């Protein structure tokens, strides 16, 4: 488990790594805001000590340790608890739970796997870029959520590029892996939908939440974040409809190809019906059959068969069946 402390105020900023909760007590920024980032949830005892230090409710600790939580917002007497999902831009589209606790002057973030996803926010704090150093702890929590939701759009845009490729592949009859690949993309979109829609509900709750942990100045930023998540949700739904349409196009194309094959086979079978009848009649083993003694009978029968077949082909063409 890695604990990183970032303290800042309008004058300056610093960052340090803490080995345990005891160091947090001595390093916590008394005059400004502090961001305590916990990477790794493999040490529940240390997390419980950290929760005791900040007087965090045991139910909140359970939610932090349970990485299968649904995105949600909960308000307690002296802190605000938010969980959301960070999406790993990989082939399997892994989900990482991010838990955020907002107090008066401190933000605690918890994640199971260490990554550099929030390095950009830390650089902005250290370089005094933007308004993070001048704002409160709630604005830092907003910046974390904004960074995660921005990543949603990167993944959703990649889905759009894949859908464009599938539109071209839909009519390729030699593409044997088309259905399997399209189903995989559909599965990823469904997973993305399960992330985006609960986040939409959480942000809506944050906007209308009258909490002392959220300043009025933050409301326009939360509304902008809500607009982003609405756009992400609508895009995901649009892509799901496009995938359904592409699937129908592929099935229609396959059905059309099958109909053409069946049409050719039916025409061939129809042409051979009278020919088979004639061959069957003359294949009967009767001694007294007409034309059996004629020297040219074999060639006459073949000629009649050819005339019948040619006549049927011309008839089918005139009716535009072939």
Secondary structure, DSSP 8 states (H G I E B T S, - for coil): -EEEEEEE-SS-EEEEEESSHHHHHHHS-SSSEEEEEEE----HHHHHHHHHHTT--HHHHHHHH-TT---EEEE-SS-EEEEEEEE--STT--EEEEEEEE-SSEEEEEESS--STTHHHHHHHHTT-TTTTTS-HHHHHHHHHHHHHHHHHHHHHHHHHHHHHHHHHTT-TT-TTHHHHHHHHHHHHHHHHHHHHHHHHHHHHHHH---TTS-GGGHHHHHHHHHHHHHHHHHHHHHHHHHHHHHHHHHHHHHHHHHHHHHHHHHHHHHHHHHHHHHHHTTS--SS-TTTT-TTHHHHHHHHHHHHHHHHHHHHHHTT--
